[in-house]
Every structure is written in structure tokens, then in C-alpha cells.
Amino acid sequence: MTETLSRPGVRIVSIHGKTPTIHETAFVAPGCIVVGDVTIGAGSSIWYNCVLRADVSRIVIGERTNVQDGSVLHCDGPAPGMPAGSPLIIGDDVLIGHMAMVHGCTIQDRGFVGLGAIAMNQAVIASDAMLAAGAMLTERKVMGTRELWAGRPAKKLKDLDDAAIAGMKLGVAHYAENAKHHAQALREG
């Protein structure tokens, strides 16, 4: 089930006839601003002071994905050379680190965006791939499955081993569980 009701301390803004849709099991922390055509899936968590602004295209966040504190998510509308625009599409079980800037790109299931990293319009972070902390994935760059990219601009460093993939899965589980604790603490006030 989804809801569009307000949540304490969260600013939910309708614009251009679009209102965010947030699954009832998703955690959205106080201080967040969620604007327009945003969909947040079951069990996902949006942490303190994030901005999700879908005023010119859409933002879709899958299930059990977490967007950590201070991150900014946006998209681009239609423009010359981009008639369909650049929506922001984020799959299931994705980790987005603190203070990331994620803009009009695609992050496939189990993708990872490191602390302070930037992913730009029409870039793709493939399943089980990791964009390193502080990296900048420029427009239209496509990361392959299980690849680690780093730098500004980001370039492939290596393929991720099974231990790295297992670590990312543990991170997803940690954030899903921690979100439940934060939601409970906020209810108890």
C-alpha cells in the first residue's frame, strides 16, 4: 500500500499536479523535502535532510533502497537532444551514501553510490556495481555489472569480488533494520 499523507518533519510538496507516493513501509526522516513525481518503494529509507525534487521529470526508488543523509536527487525534463528528458530511476536494494548528488541517471538493482559521489544525466550504474566515494560519473557513461569506478571523471578501476558484493548486501540489510529503529524512536519521541 502507498500513501501521500504528510509525515512529521518531512516536507511533501505537490507540483504540476504530481504528488509524491511513498510506500507505507518506507522510512523518510525528518528534515527531508520530497517534491513532485516521486515514488518510494516498500522498505526503502530516505535519511535526514535529503532533497528529492521531481519537478521536471520523475524519480522512482525501488524497494529496500536507502538514500543516506544530505543527499540530493533530481532529474531533467525534455530538452534539445533529450526529448524524453532524464528521469532518475533507482532499483531495489541500492545503497546511496551520505551527501551524494544523483541526477537524471539509472542505478540498477544492488548498485552502490559512495559518499559524496556524483552521478549525472543518463549515466548508468549497473547491478552490483560501485561508484566510489567522491567519484563523478559524467553524462552517458555506463558502468558494467560488478565494476568499481573511481575518480573525477570516474573510470573503471577493477571488477568487484564476491566479498565486496556480500558487503554491499550487508549494508542494505543494515539500513533496512536501522530505519525500523529510527522510525520507532521518532514515534516514541
Phi, psi and omega in degrees: 000143178244164179216158174235013180291156179288155178239142183305127177079359180252133178264114178250122187238127172271141177209144180054034179077009181246132179239136178305144176243118185238123179299144183299336180268358178282146176256124174237116187284154173305148180094350179280151173236124182236117190236128166080221190278067181248135173237127179241123186279173183302136174071005179280162180223133177244115191271177191308133172064035172270153174239124175240108187238107179245069182263343182238349175203198184246157172238126178238125178242126183287203183269145175059021178272146176235140177242111190276167192315134172077007181282153179238126179240130180213178183213172177238144176274182178303142179204167177306130182085347179225065186300332179269355183077191179228085174293163175255114183242119183238127184281200180273150172059036180267143174250124175239114187289168181306140172061027176282154174241112184239118193225110170057034183240186176237131173240113183284170182312134175068016175288164184223131174241119185286172180306129175067012180282161179234131172236125190257176185313134174062013171283159180228127170254112187287170177305136176062018177263156182230124170266116188296160176306134177076359182284160175231109177271109186283169185308136173067006175285142183236118176273141177276166177302135176064025178261147171252123176243144179213164175102175179227098003284155183289143176221156180295131175260315184191174171270145180278140178272176183298326179296320179295318179296318178297322178296321178293321178297321177296322178298317177299313180298319178300311182293325177297317180289317181297325178300321178298319179294317179294318179299317178296315180298322179290324177295322182282341174055000000 
